[in-house]
């Protein structure tokens, strides 16, 4: 069973996601309000779009990294449990996906 207390990667991924999201929103709002106060909204349009676009890419990369780490942990645990599938049977380990034993 998965233990949330031992999931250090998930904890740090959450910290990174929260920090990135806060920084993206704060920087965008600062530029937005600067543009409104100066009356030059168009001047700040491109930097805001850049921050939002690049921030979105960083958020997606963080999530995909966490999913990859979780997948590696899951595969490692599956190998440690003797390659059993969810029905308790041994999984096929041949390279071509076919069982080495003849079917009857």
Backbone as CSV, one residue per row, in Angstrom:
resi,resn,N_x,N_y,N_z,CA_x,CA_y,CA_z,C_x,C_y,C_z
1,UNK,0.834,-1.177,0.000,0.000,0.000,0.000,0.879,1.239,0.000
2,UNK,0.403,2.265,-0.636,1.148,3.517,-0.742,1.116,4.257,0.589
3,UNK,2.257,4.764,1.016,2.355,5.470,2.279,2.667,6.934,2.007
4,UNK,1.745,7.816,2.345,1.931,9.240,2.080,3.005,9.863,2.966
5,UNK,3.256,9.271,4.123,4.273,9.819,5.016,5.683,9.609,4.471
6,UNK,5.869,8.619,3.615,7.189,8.328,3.068,7.384,8.906,1.670
7,UNK,6.418,9.641,1.166,6.469,10.166,-0.197,7.160,11.535,-0.208
8,UNK,8.488,11.517,-0.151,9.242,12.765,-0.128,9.164,13.491,-1.466
9,UNK,9.183,12.745,-2.574,9.119,13.371,-3.892,7.792,14.095,-4.083
10,UNK,6.718,13.505,-3.617,5.410,14.145,-3.721,5.339,15.416,-2.889
11,UNK,5.941,15.379,-1.706,5.966,16.556,-0.849,6.724,17.698,-1.514
12,UNK,7.914,17.400,-2.037,8.708,18.443,-2.667,8.083,18.915,-3.976
13,UNK,7.435,18.017,-4.703,6.746,18.430,-5.926,5.602,19.385,-5.589
14,UNK,4.906,19.129,-4.494,3.828,20.017,-4.066,4.374,21.380,-3.667
15,UNK,5.491,21.396,-2.957,6.119,22.661,-2.570,6.529,23.444,-3.815
16,UNK,7.140,22.767,-4.786,7.566,23.424,-6.025,6.357,23.956,-6.790
17,UNK,5.298,23.150,-6.906,4.099,23.588,-7.613,3.455,24.804,-6.954
18,UNK,3.348,24.780,-5.643,2.740,25.903,-4.935,3.587,27.166,-5.080
19,UNK,4.903,27.012,-4.989,5.794,28.161,-5.132,5.736,28.733,-6.538
20,UNK,5.787,27.852,-7.543,5.706,28.320,-8.929,4.384,29.020,-9.214
21,UNK,3.288,28.417,-8.789,1.977,29.017,-9.046,1.852,30.381,-8.371
22,UNK,2.333,30.487,-7.139,2.281,31.763,-6.428,3.139,32.814,-7.120
23,UNK,4.332,32.431,-7.537,5.228,33.376,-8.209,4.654,33.823,-9.556
24,UNK,4.055,32.895,-10.285,3.478,33.232,-11.590,2.322,34.213,-11.431
25,UNK,1.438,33.922,-10.502,0.285,34.801,-10.283,0.743,36.163,-9.769
26,UNK,1.675,36.185,-8.828,2.145,37.452,-8.262,2.832,38.315,-9.323
27,UNK,3.707,37.720,-10.109,4.416,38.489,-11.137,3.446,39.013,-12.193
28,UNK,2.487,38.198,-12.577,1.504,38.636,-13.571,0.644,39.772,-13.036
29,UNK,0.215,39.662,-11.788,-0.611,40.723,-11.205,0.171,42.026,-11.030
30,UNK,1.432,41.915,-10.639,2.251,43.128,-10.498,2.373,43.834,-11.843
31,UNK,2.678,43.094,-12.889,2.790,43.711,-14.217,1.445,44.248,-14.696
32,UNK,0.375,43.523,-14.416,-0.949,43.958,-14.823,-1.320,45.285,-14.165
33,UNK,-1.107,45.363,-12.854,-1.454,46.603,-12.149,-0.508,47.754,-12.503
34,UNK,0.751,47.452,-12.819,1.656,48.499,-13.295,1.156,49.053,-14.618
35,UNK,0.697,48.161,-15.492,0.174,48.607,-16.779,-1.078,49.440,-16.631
36,UNK,-1.954,49.054,-15.716,-3.183,49.825,-15.500,-2.852,51.191,-14.899
37,UNK,-1.935,51.210,-13.931,-1.615,52.483,-13.268,-0.912,53.457,-14.209
38,UNK,-0.137,52.955,-15.144,0.555,53.820,-16.092,-0.286,54.101,-17.327
39,UNK,-1.368,53.384,-17.471,-2.223,53.595,-18.637,-1.645,52.994,-19.907
40,UNK,-0.685,52.102,-19.791,-0.057,51.475,-20.956,-0.202,49.957,-20.849
41,UNK,-1.403,49.494,-20.971,-1.678,48.066,-20.857,-0.954,47.289,-21.943
42,UNK,-0.909,47.798,-23.158,-0.279,47.077,-24.276,1.223,46.874,-24.062
43,UNK,1.857,47.779,-23.347,3.290,47.670,-23.102,3.615,46.442,-22.233
44,UNK,2.723,46.078,-21.327,2.951,44.961,-20.417,2.283,43.664,-20.874
45,UNK,1.616,43.699,-21.997,0.910,42.519,-22.494,1.876,41.371,-22.820
46,UNK,2.941,41.652,-23.543,3.901,40.616,-23.927,4.636,40.004,-22.723
47,UNK,5.144,40.809,-21.779,5.784,40.183,-20.606,4.826,39.316,-19.781
48,UNK,3.578,39.730,-19.659,2.609,38.928,-18.913,2.368,37.606,-19.634
49,UNK,2.223,37.647,-20.931,2.029,36.412,-21.701,3.250,35.499,-21.596
50,UNK,4.439,36.086,-21.614,5.661,35.302,-21.479,5.711,34.619,-20.115
51,UNK,5.399,35.357,-19.059,5.411,34.789,-17.708,4.389,33.667,-17.593
52,UNK,3.177,33.891,-18.087,2.140,32.871,-18.000,2.487,31.635,-18.832
53,UNK,3.009,31.839,-20.040,3.369,30.709,-20.903,4.523,29.893,-20.349
54,UNK,5.583,30.584,-19.955,6.746,29.880,-19.409,6.410,29.234,-18.070
55,UNK,5.604,29.912,-17.267,5.181,29.336,-15.996,4.355,28.084,-16.194
56,UNK,3.478,28.104,-17.199,2.667,26.919,-17.492,3.564,25.743,-17.879
57,UNK,4.573,26.002,-18.686,5.504,24.943,-19.069,6.242,24.386,-17.852
58,UNK,6.645,25.248,-16.941,7.325,24.785,-15.727,6.394,23.950,-14.849
59,UNK,5.134,24.350,-14.748,4.168,23.587,-13.957,3.935,22.206,-14.567
60,UNK,3.788,22.152,-15.884,3.571,20.867,-16.564,4.801,19.973,-16.404
61,UNK,5.993,20.558,-16.558,7.222,19.778,-16.401,7.346,19.221,-14.981
62,UNK,6.944,19.997,-13.991,6.998,19.527,-12.607,6.042,18.356,-12.387
63,UNK,4.837,18.469,-12.921,3.858,17.394,-12.764,4.331,16.132,-13.487
64,UNK,4.850,16.279,-14.699,5.320,15.112,-15.444,6.520,14.456,-14.769
65,UNK,7.382,15.257,-14.179,8.506,14.705,-13.427,8.008,13.903,-12.236
66,UNK,7.028,14.430,-11.534,6.470,13.712,-10.380,5.791,12.421,-10.814
67,UNK,5.081,12.447,-11.922,4.442,11.228,-12.424,5.494,10.195,-12.806
68,UNK,6.587,10.648,-13.422,7.678,9.736,-13.770,8.321,9.115,-12.539
69,UNK,8.528,9.921,-11.500,9.106,9.402,-10.261,8.148,8.400,-9.629
70,UNK,6.865,8.706,-9.621,5.880,7.792,-9.057,5.858,6.482,-9.829
71,UNK,5.974,6.563,-11.156,5.991,5.353,-11.989,7.211,4.488,-11.660
72,UNK,8.373,5.129,-11.513,9.583,4.377,-11.166,9.437,3.713,-9.798
73,UNK,8.854,4.425,-8.843,8.643,3.851,-7.516,7.681,2.670,-7.581
74,UNK,6.642,2.802,-8.408,5.664,1.732,-8.539,6.297,0.496,-9.162
75,UNK,7.108,0.680,-10.213,7.770,-0.453,-10.851,8.781,-1.113,-9.915
76,UNK,9.484,-0.303,-9.149,10.455,-0.849,-8.201,9.752,-1.677,-7.128
77,UNK,8.627,-1.194,-6.647,7.868,-1.939,-5.642,7.291,-3.217,-6.244
78,UNK,6.861,-3.154,-7.500,6.317,-4.342,-8.160,7.407,-5.399,-8.310
79,UNK,8.625,-4.986,-8.669,9.720,-5.946,-8.781,10.070,-6.528,-7.415
80,UNK,9.994,-5.720,-6.388,10.297,-6.207,-5.047,9.249,-7.210,-4.565
81,UNK,8.042,-7.107,-5.062,6.968,-8.024,-4.666,6.930,-9.268,-5.540
82,UNK,7.925,-9.520,-6.335,8.007,-10.744,-7.114,7.227,-10.719,-8.411
83,UNK,7.078,-9.550,-9.010,6.422,-9.413,-10.309,5.011,-9.993,-10.326
84,UNK,4.264,-9.758,-9.284,2.897,-10.258,-9.244,1.949,-9.186,-9.764
85,UNK,0.960,-9.610,-10.532,-0.039,-8.654,-10.990,-1.134,-8.532,-9.950
86,UNK,-2.181,-7.807,-10.258,-3.218,-7.546,-9.265,-4.021,-8.785,-8.903
87,UNK,-3.958,-9.866,-9.681,-4.668,-11.099,-9.368,-3.797,-12.068,-8.568
88,UNK,-2.568,-11.677,-8.274,-1.690,-12.533,-7.496,-0.928,-13.539,-8.337
89,UNK,-1.055,-13.471,-9.666,-0.356,-14.397,-10.547,0.944,-13.754,-10.994
90,UNK,1.919,-14.572,-11.304,3.177,-14.045,-11.809,2.958,-13.478,-13.201
91,UNK,3.557,-12.310,-13.452,3.415,-11.672,-14.759,4.368,-12.301,-15.755
92,UNK,4.054,-12.117,-17.014,4.882,-12.605,-18.109,6.143,-11.753,-18.204
93,UNK,7.302,-12.393,-18.199,8.554,-11.647,-18.249,9.321,-11.876,-19.537
94,UNK,8.722,-12.562,-20.518,9.423,-12.775,-21.781,9.453,-11.472,-22.566
95,UNK,10.483,-11.252,-23.384,10.639,-9.967,-24.061,9.588,-9.711,-25.146
96,UNK,8.925,-10.734,-25.644,7.962,-10.540,-26.729,6.530,-10.497,-26.240
97,UNK,6.328,-10.519,-24.962,4.994,-10.437,-24.406,4.215,-11.724,-24.480
98,UNK,4.877,-12.830,-24.857,4.206,-14.119,-24.934,4.777,-15.020,-23.855
99,UNK,3.961,-15.880,-23.354,4.386,-16.766,-22.298,5.363,-17.798,-22.840
100,UNK,6.358,-18.136,-22.043,7.337,-19.137,-22.466,6.755,-20.546,-22.389
101,UNK,5.765,-20.731,-21.544,5.142,-22.055,-21.388,4.095,-22.255,-22.492
102,UNK,3.957,-23.479,-22.988,2.947,-23.735,-24.020,1.554,-23.623,-23.429
103,UNK,0.623,-23.144,-24.261,-0.766,-22.993,-23.813,-1.475,-24.313,-23.934
104,UNK,-2.311,-24.640,-22.982,-3.068,-25.898,-23.025,-4.541,-25.625,-23.074
